[in-house]
Amino acid sequence: MPTKTCYYETLEVERTVDEAGLKSAFRKLAMKWHPDKNPGDPACEHKFKEISEAYEILRDSQKRAAYDRFGHAAFEQGGMGGGPGFGSDFASSFSDIFEGLFGMAGRGGSRGGRERGADLRYNMEITLEEAFLGKTAQINIPVAVTCELCSGTGAKAGTKPKVCPTCGGAGRIRQAQGFFTLERTCPGCQGRGQSIDTPCPACSGSGRVTKDRSLSVNIPQGVEDGTRIRLGGEGEAGVQGGPPGDLYIFLSIASHQFFQRDGADLHCRVPVSMVTAAMGGEFEVPGIDKTKVKVKVPPGTQSSRRFRIAGKGMPVLRSRQTGDMYVQVVVETPQNLTKRQKELLAEFEKLSSGETQPESAGFFKTVKDFFGTRASAP
């Protein structure tokens, strides 16, 4: 009896290969040695059987553990139920492997024709205020529902669907290719398992019709851009009494004229006069909750300074927490000055010292030290 090649060598992989690597190696070799690509070549067919047997063992964690410990002896007489061989049982099980890797059977329909309905997607844009408060929205969507005239059978009233003569009602047919069998969706009934001689005039035999459906969608407080809301069973009706799909609402938040959002926090920029920044003061900004928020500016405030107002941000979805609001002040430089205003600013500049403008004074001192020369401030 000839010595069998190591399964790992057959699949050209290391013993430490993971599941993904194993599947990739098998797929590559199966495509190369498949009998359909090498018709009439017994050597290729034998090679294909070897790699199929190796993958059948190594893809199963328990069988692989046994093989790593006992080698081929684990599947010979007295081993784990005998070797896989190349009989009808192995051919049938391998068809499932091959179908899973290469998708040869396709989705098709389920046995007996009962198919789950398709999921639907609905895009909805809401305002930042609506995301803050939450809302109940009404939407209208066209959706496939079960035909009332034929109760979803697809057959004209007074008639019934017949068992598909091609697949005998199974919805799938088996086709032998070499030593294994492939299972495919029946082309005669598209996987339904039934054929209709006299279609329903309302749905043309599909068992479903399209109608506009009005739905109420509850949008909770704190939803963010990209939040997905699932409405179970509100998708398309299933085929021949199959369960309906789901409806997914994808939310997007419209840009706001005042606020920018960062998670649960809100940010805004407020321009203040040079005098307010220098001498201090206060101003009011609107909150997302429509209340007025006072912000106190201390004397000597620099541009881009941020002030935090706790608890004035967005609610955190499905919690009692709330974010904060951050107000960034931007000191505005005066424009279109009159002659008198220019004179006053020039006088102020003459009276200024390093104590009134420490940052600029410190910067130009550093520049002077760097070049070893006197650098004049602008």
C-alpha positions in Angstrom: 0.0 0.0 0.0 1.6 3.3 -1.1 2.5 5.8 1.6 0.1 8.8 1.8 1.5 12.3 1.5 1.4 14.6 4.6 -1.8 16.6 4.4 0.2 19.8 5.2 2.6 19.1 2.3 -0.4 18.3 0.0 -1.8 21.8 0.7 1.6 23.3 0.6 1.3 25.0 4.0 3.1 25.0 7.4 1.8 23.1 10.4 1.2 26.4 12.1 -1.2 27.7 9.4 -4.4 29.3 10.6 -7.9 28.8 9.3 -7.7 31.7 6.8 -4.4 30.6 5.4 -5.6 27.0 5.1 -8.7 28.1 3.2 -6.6 30.3 0.9 -4.2 27.5 0.1 -7.0 25.1 -0.7 -8.8 27.6 -2.9 -5.7 28.2 -4.9 -4.9 24.5 -5.4 -8.5 23.6 -6.1 -8.7 26.1 -8.9 -5.5 24.8 -10.4 -6.3 21.1 -10.2 -10.1 21.1 -10.7 -11.2 18.3 -13.2 -13.2 20.8 -15.2 -10.0 22.8 -15.9 -8.1 19.6 -16.8 -10.6 17.3 -18.6 -9.5 13.8 -19.3 -6.4 14.0 -17.1 -6.6 11.2 -14.4 -3.5 12.6 -12.7 -5.2 16.0 -12.1 -8.3 14.3 -10.9 -6.3 12.3 -8.4 -4.4 15.4 -7.2 -7.7 17.2 -6.7 -9.0 14.3 -4.6 -5.8 14.5 -2.5 -6.1 18.2 -1.7 -9.8 17.8 -1.1 -9.2 15.0 1.4 -6.5 17.0 3.1 -8.6 20.1 3.5 -11.6 18.1 4.7 -9.5 16.8 7.6 -7.5 20.0 8.5 -10.4 22.4 8.4 -12.1 20.5 11.3 -10.3 21.4 14.5 -10.9 18.0 16.2 -9.8 16.0 13.1 -6.8 18.2 12.7 -5.8 17.7 16.4 -6.1 13.9 15.9 -4.1 14.1 12.7 -1.3 16.2 14.3 -1.0 13.5 17.1 -1.5 10.2 15.2 -1.0 11.1 11.5 -3.0 9.2 8.9 -3.4 6.3 11.4 -6.1 8.4 13.2 -8.5 7.9 10.2 -7.7 4.3 9.3 -9.3 1.2 10.7 -10.0 1.7 14.4 -9.4 5.5 14.1 -12.0 8.2 14.2 -14.7 6.4 12.4 -12.5 5.4 9.4 -11.0 7.5 6.7 -12.9 10.0 4.6 -12.3 8.0 1.5 -13.9 9.2 -1.8 -17.4 7.6 -1.4 -20.8 9.3 -1.7 -20.7 10.6 1.9 -17.5 12.4 1.3 -18.6 13.7 -2.0 -21.8 15.1 -0.5 -19.9 16.8 2.4 -17.3 18.2 0.1 -19.9 19.8 -2.1 -20.8 21.9 0.9 -17.1 22.9 1.3 -16.8 23.7 -2.3 -20.0 25.7 -2.4 -19.0 27.7 0.7 -15.6 28.6 -0.8 -16.6 29.3 -4.4 -20.3 30.2 -4.0 -21.3 27.8 -6.8 -24.7 27.2 -5.5 -25.5 30.9 -5.0 -28.0 32.2 -2.6 -31.1 31.0 -4.4 -34.1 30.2 -2.4 -34.5 28.2 0.7 -35.8 24.6 0.5 -39.5 24.7 -0.1 -39.4 28.2 -1.5 -39.8 30.2 1.7 -37.4 33.1 1.3 -36.8 35.9 3.8 -37.6 39.3 2.4 -34.9 41.8 1.6 -33.8 44.4 4.1 -34.4 48.0 3.2 -32.5 51.2 3.9 -33.9 54.7 4.4 -31.7 57.8 4.7 -33.0 60.5 7.0 -31.5 63.9 7.7 -32.3 65.7 11.0 -31.2 68.9 12.6 -28.8 69.2 15.5 -31.7 70.5 17.6 -33.8 67.4 16.7 -30.8 65.2 17.7 -30.7 67.1 21.0 -34.4 66.8 21.8 -35.3 63.6 20.1 -38.4 63.3 17.9 -41.0 61.0 16.4 -40.9 61.2 12.6 -43.4 59.9 10.1 -41.9 58.4 6.9 -43.5 57.0 3.8 -41.6 54.3 1.9 -42.5 52.1 -1.1 -42.2 48.4 0.0 -43.0 45.0 -1.4 -45.9 43.5 0.7 -47.7 40.2 0.4 -50.3 40.2 -2.4 -53.7 40.1 -0.8 -55.4 38.7 -3.9 -53.4 35.5 -4.0 -52.3 35.5 -0.3 -48.7 35.4 -1.5 -48.9 32.2 -3.5 -48.5 33.9 -6.9 -51.2 31.8 -8.4 -54.5 33.1 -9.7 -57.5 32.8 -7.3 -59.0 29.3 -7.7 -55.7 27.7 -8.7 -52.7 26.4 -6.9 -49.0 26.3 -7.6 -47.7 22.9 -8.7 -44.6 21.1 -7.6 -41.7 22.0 -9.8 -41.0 19.0 -12.1 -37.3 19.9 -12.4 -36.4 19.6 -8.7 -39.5 17.8 -7.3 -40.2 20.7 -4.9 -36.8 20.8 -3.3 -35.8 24.1 -4.8 -32.3 22.8 -5.5 -30.9 20.2 -7.8 -27.8 18.0 -7.5 -25.3 17.6 -10.3 -22.5 15.1 -10.3 -19.1 16.3 -11.4 -16.4 13.6 -11.1 -16.2 12.1 -7.7 -18.3 14.8 -5.9 -21.8 16.3 -6.2 -22.6 20.0 -6.5 -26.0 21.4 -5.3 -27.4 24.3 -7.2 -30.5 26.5 -7.1 -33.2 25.0 -9.4 -33.3 27.0 -12.7 -36.9 26.0 -13.3 -38.4 27.5 -10.2 -35.5 29.8 -9.0 -35.4 27.9 -5.7 -39.1 28.1 -4.9 -39.9 24.5 -5.4 -43.1 25.3 -7.2 -44.2 26.3 -10.7 -47.2 28.5 -11.5 -49.2 27.8 -14.6 -51.7 30.7 -14.1 -50.1 33.7 -12.4 -52.1 36.1 -10.2 -53.0 39.2 -12.3 -52.3 41.5 -9.4 -48.7 40.4 -8.7 -47.8 38.6 -12.0 -47.0 35.5 -10.1 -44.4 37.1 -7.7 -46.7 36.8 -4.7 -45.9 40.4 -3.7 -47.0 43.9 -4.7 -45.4 47.3 -4.0 -47.3 49.7 -1.8 -46.5 52.9 0.1 -46.3 52.3 3.8 -46.4 55.0 6.5 -44.2 54.3 9.5 -43.5 56.1 12.8 -39.8 56.3 13.7 -38.8 57.1 17.3 -35.5 59.0 17.2 -33.9 59.1 20.7 -32.0 62.0 22.2 -28.3 62.1 21.5 -28.2 60.3 18.2 -25.1 61.0 16.2 -24.3 61.2 12.5 -24.4 57.7 11.1 -26.6 56.3 13.8 -28.6 53.3 12.5 -32.1 52.5 13.7 -33.5 49.0 13.0 -37.3 48.4 12.5 -37.6 44.6 12.7 -40.0 43.1 10.2 -40.7 46.3 8.3 -38.6 45.4 5.2 -39.9 43.6 2.1 -42.3 40.7 2.5 -40.9 37.2 2.2 -41.5 35.0 -0.8 -44.3 32.4 -0.4 -44.9 33.2 3.3 -41.3 33.7 4.2 -40.4 36.1 7.1 -40.1 39.8 6.2 -36.8 41.6 6.1 -36.0 44.6 8.3 -35.9 48.3 7.7 -32.8 50.3 8.6 -33.0 54.1 9.2 -29.6 55.8 8.6 -29.5 59.2 10.3 -27.3 62.1 9.2 -27.1 65.4 11.1 -27.4 68.6 9.1 -24.6 71.2 9.6 -25.5 73.9 12.1 -25.1 77.6 11.7 -23.5 78.2 15.1 -22.3 74.9 16.6 -19.9 72.2 15.6 -20.3 68.8 17.3 -17.6 66.6 18.7 -19.2 63.5 20.3 -21.4 64.9 23.1 -19.5 68.3 23.2 -20.5 71.4 21.3 -18.1 74.0 20.0 -18.6 77.6 18.8 -16.5 80.6 17.9 -17.4 84.1 19.1 -15.7 87.3 17.9 -14.9 89.9 20.6 -13.6 93.4 20.3 -10.0 94.2 21.1 -11.1 96.4 23.9 -13.3 93.7 25.5 -10.4 91.2 25.3 -8.0 93.7 26.8 -10.2 95.2 29.6 -12.5 92.2 30.2 -16.3 92.0 29.9 -19.0 89.5 29.2 -21.3 88.4 26.4 -24.2 86.0 25.8 -24.4 83.1 23.4 -27.4 80.8 22.7 -27.4 77.2 24.0 -28.6 74.3 21.9 -31.5 74.2 24.4 -32.5 77.8 23.3 -31.4 79.3 26.6 -29.0 82.2 27.0 -25.5 81.4 28.3 -23.3 84.2 29.8 -19.6 84.0 29.2 -17.3 86.2 31.2 -14.1 87.4 29.6 -11.2 88.2 32.0 -8.9 91.2 31.2 -6.1 90.3 28.9 -7.9 87.4 27.2 -5.9 86.2 24.1 -7.4 85.2 20.8 -8.5 81.5 20.6 -8.9 81.0 24.3 -11.7 78.5 25.1 -14.2 78.7 27.9 -16.0 75.6 29.1 -19.7 75.6 30.0 -20.4 72.3 31.8 -23.5 70.4 31.0 -24.5 72.5 28.0 -23.6 70.0 25.3 -25.5 67.1 23.8 -27.1 64.2 25.7 -25.2 60.9 25.5 -27.3 58.3 23.7 -29.1 56.0 26.1 -27.6 57.5 29.2 -28.1 60.3 31.6 -24.8 62.0 30.8 -24.5 65.3 29.0 -21.6 66.8 27.2 -20.2 70.3 27.5 -20.2 73.5 25.4 -16.9 75.2 24.5 -16.8 78.8 23.5 -13.7 80.0 21.7 -13.2 83.7 21.5 -11.6 85.3 18.5 -10.2 88.8 19.1 -11.2 91.0 16.2 -8.7 93.5 14.8 -10.4 96.9 14.1 -10.9 97.8 10.5 -11.7 101.0 8.6 -10.3 103.3 11.3 -10.9 107.0 11.3 -8.1 109.5 11.6 -8.8 110.1 15.3 -8.9 106.4 16.0 -5.5 105.9 14.3 -4.1 108.7 16.4 -5.3 107.1 19.6 -3.9 103.7 18.7 -0.6 105.3 17.8 -0.5 107.1 21.2 -1.4 103.8 22.9 1.5 102.1 21.1 3.9 104.7 22.4 2.7 104.2 25.9 2.9 100.4 25.7 5.7 98.5 27.3 6.7 94.9 27.6 4.3 94.5 30.6 1.2 95.3 28.5 2.3 93.0 25.6 4.6 90.3 27.2 4.2 87.7 24.5 5.4 89.9 21.6 8.1 91.5 23.8 9.4 88.1 24.8 9.3 86.8 21.2 11.4 89.7 19.7 13.9 89.4 22.6 14.4 85.8 21.6 14.8 86.8 18.0 17.5 89.4 19.0 19.4 86.8 21.1 19.2 84.3 18.2 20.7 86.6 15.6 22.9 88.5 18.0 21.5 91.8 16.7 18.7 94.1 17.6 15.4 93.0 16.1 12.7 95.6 16.0 9.0 94.7 16.6 6.6 95.5 13.8 
